Amino acid sequence: MKPSRVLLITILVTAAFYTYSFIALGSGFPTIESTGQEVVDWFSNNGGKAKTYAWTAAFFSMGLAIFAGQVAAVLPKPHRYIFFSGVLGFAITAQVQAWIWAGLAFHPQGLDPATARTIFDVAAFWGPLVNGSTMTMALPFAALGLGASPLVPRWLMWLSVIFFAEQAIETVTVFGESGFIAPGGTMNVYLGGALGFLWTGGVVRWAMQRMDSATLPKH
C-alpha cells in the first residue's frame, strides 16, 4: 500500500474516533457553567458515556501520533520537529482531559460537589491550553509557504495563517466564564474544531501529493 494511502486511512480513522467521542457523550453533558451538584449528577448517571469518551481518546491520540510521524517525514528540518511537537502536545492534552473525565466517572456518588466542580474545571481548561499546540502545528506550514520557491502551496500557507490566527485568538477563552468564550466551550470545540478539520484536510492533501512524488526532504 502506498504511503499516501496509509496517511489517508490514518487520518480518516482518527477523525472517526474524534467524532464518535462526542456522539458517545450525547447531549446535556456538563460544561464550565455547570454547578458542582450538576457535575456529580451527570457523572453518576452517565459514567459509561464518560468512560467511552476516554476510551476513544486513547485511539485518537494514537492516530494523531501516527499522522504526525507520517507528515513530519515529508517536512524539512527544523519544521518537522516543530510540527511533530505540536501534534504530540495536542495528543497529550487530549489524553489528560479524557482521563480526568474517566476518573470522575469511577466513584461519582461519593464526590463532594465542590470537589467535583474543581476537578471538572481543570479538565475544561484543556480548550484554551491546547491552542498552544495547534498554533505550533500550523506555524511550520505558514513559514514554508513564504519566499520565491515555497515548499507548500500558497493556499495551504494562507489556510495555516488563518488557522494560526484563529487559534491564537482562542486563547482568550482562558479568561472566559460562560457562553461562546467559555473554556472548553463553543469557540474551542466547534469553531476551532471545524477550522482544525479543514486545515488538517489541507495538510493531508499536500502530504499525500508529496509522498506520491517521492520528493522527500534531505535528512
C-alpha positions in Angstrom: 0.0 0.0 0.0 1.3 3.4 -0.9 2.4 5.7 2.0 -0.2 8.3 0.8 -3.0 5.8 1.1 -1.8 4.8 4.6 -1.9 8.5 5.6 -5.4 8.9 4.3 -6.6 5.9 6.2 -4.9 7.0 9.3 -6.5 10.5 9.4 -10.0 9.1 8.5 -9.9 6.6 11.3 -8.6 9.2 13.7 -11.3 11.6 12.7 -13.9 8.9 13.2 -12.7 8.3 16.8 -12.8 12.0 17.4 -16.3 12.3 16.1 -17.6 9.3 17.9 -16.2 10.6 21.2 -18.8 13.4 21.0 -21.5 11.1 19.8 -20.8 8.9 22.8 -21.3 11.8 25.2 -24.6 12.7 23.8 -26.3 16.0 24.8 -26.6 17.5 28.2 -23.1 16.8 29.5 -21.7 19.3 32.0 -19.8 22.5 31.0 -17.7 25.1 32.8 -21.1 26.7 33.7 -22.5 23.6 35.5 -22.8 23.6 39.3 -20.9 21.0 41.3 -24.1 19.1 42.0 -24.9 19.0 38.3 -21.4 17.6 37.6 -21.9 14.9 40.2 -25.4 14.0 39.0 -24.3 13.7 35.3 -21.3 11.5 36.1 -23.4 9.4 38.4 -26.0 8.8 35.7 -23.7 8.7 32.6 -20.5 7.0 33.8 -20.5 4.7 30.8 -20.6 7.6 28.4 -17.6 9.3 30.1 -15.6 6.1 30.0 -16.4 5.6 26.3 -15.3 9.1 25.7 -12.0 8.4 27.4 -11.6 5.1 25.5 -11.9 6.9 22.2 -9.3 9.4 23.3 -6.7 6.6 23.5 -7.1 5.7 19.8 -7.5 9.3 18.8 -4.1 10.1 20.4 -2.5 7.1 18.8 -3.8 8.2 15.4 -2.5 11.7 15.9 0.9 10.4 16.7 1.0 8.3 13.5 -0.3 11.2 11.5 2.4 13.4 13.0 5.2 11.0 12.1 3.9 10.5 8.5 3.6 14.2 7.8 6.8 15.1 9.6 8.7 12.7 7.3 8.0 14.9 4.3 8.9 18.2 6.0 12.4 19.7 6.2 14.3 20.4 9.4 13.5 22.1 11.8 9.9 22.4 10.6 9.3 18.7 11.1 10.3 18.8 14.7 8.1 21.9 15.4 5.1 20.3 13.7 5.6 17.0 15.5 5.9 18.6 18.9 2.7 20.5 18.3 0.7 17.3 17.4 2.3 15.5 20.3 1.2 18.3 22.7 -2.3 18.0 21.3 -2.4 14.3 21.8 -1.1 14.5 25.4 -3.6 17.2 26.2 -6.5 15.1 24.9 -5.3 12.1 27.0 -5.1 14.2 30.2 -8.5 15.7 29.7 -10.1 12.4 28.9 -8.6 10.5 31.9 -10.0 13.2 34.2 -13.4 12.5 32.8 -12.9 8.8 33.3 -11.7 9.4 36.8 -14.8 11.5 37.7 -17.0 8.6 36.4 -15.4 6.0 38.6 -16.9 6.8 42.0 -19.0 9.9 41.4 -21.6 9.2 44.1 -19.1 9.9 46.9 -17.8 13.1 45.4 -18.3 16.4 47.2 -19.9 18.8 44.7 -17.3 21.5 45.2 -14.5 19.0 44.7 -16.2 17.6 41.6 -16.6 21.1 40.2 -12.9 21.9 40.7 -11.7 18.7 39.1 -14.0 19.2 36.2 -12.9 22.8 35.8 -9.3 21.6 35.4 -10.4 19.3 32.6 -12.4 22.1 30.9 -9.3 24.3 30.6 -7.9 21.9 28.0 -9.6 24.2 25.5 -7.5 27.3 25.8 -4.3 25.5 26.6 -4.4 23.1 23.6 -4.3 26.2 21.4 -0.6 26.4 22.1 -0.1 23.0 20.5 -2.4 23.8 17.5 -0.5 27.0 16.8 2.7 25.1 16.9 1.2 22.7 14.3 0.2 25.4 11.9 3.4 27.6 12.2 5.7 25.4 10.0 3.3 25.3 7.1 2.8 29.1 7.3 6.5 29.6 7.2 7.1 27.1 4.4 4.7 29.0 2.1 6.9 32.1 2.1 9.7 33.0 -0.3 10.2 32.8 -4.1 10.2 29.0 -4.1 7.8 27.9 -1.3 7.7 24.3 -0.3 3.9 24.4 0.3 1.3 26.0 -2.0 0.1 29.5 -1.2 -3.4 28.2 -0.4 -2.1 26.0 2.3 0.1 28.8 3.6 -2.9 31.1 3.9 -5.0 28.4 5.4 -2.3 27.8 8.0 -2.1 31.6 8.7 -5.8 31.7 9.3 -5.8 28.6 11.5 -2.9 30.0 13.5 -4.6 33.4 14.0 -7.9 31.9 15.0 -6.2 29.6 17.5 -4.2 32.5 18.9 -7.4 34.4 19.4 -9.0 31.4 21.0 -6.5 31.6 23.9 -8.8 34.4 25.3 -11.1 31.5 26.4 -8.7 31.1 29.4 -10.4 34.3 30.7 -13.9 33.3 29.7 -16.5 32.2 32.2 -19.6 31.5 30.1 -21.1 31.5 26.7 -19.1 31.5 23.4 -15.7 32.1 25.0 -16.1 29.7 28.0 -13.1 27.3 28.4 -13.9 24.1 26.5 -17.0 25.7 25.1 -18.3 26.7 21.6 -15.3 28.6 20.5 -12.8 25.9 21.4 -14.8 22.9 20.4 -16.9 23.9 17.4 -15.3 26.9 15.8 -11.7 25.7 16.4 -12.7 22.1 15.7 -14.2 22.9 12.3 -11.3 25.0 11.2 -8.9 22.4 12.5 -10.6 19.7 10.4 -10.3 21.9 7.3 -6.7 22.7 8.0 -5.8 19.0 8.6 -7.5 18.1 5.4 -5.3 20.6 3.5 -2.2 19.2 5.1 -3.1 15.7 4.3 -3.8 16.6 0.7 -0.5 18.3 0.3 1.4 15.5 2.2 -0.2 12.8 0.0 0.9 14.5 -3.2 4.4 14.9 -1.8 4.6 11.2 -0.8 3.4 10.1 -4.2 6.0 12.3 -5.9 8.7 10.7 -3.7 10.4 14.1 -3.3 11.4 13.8 0.3 13.5 16.4 2.2 17.1 15.8 2.9 17.9 14.4 6.3 
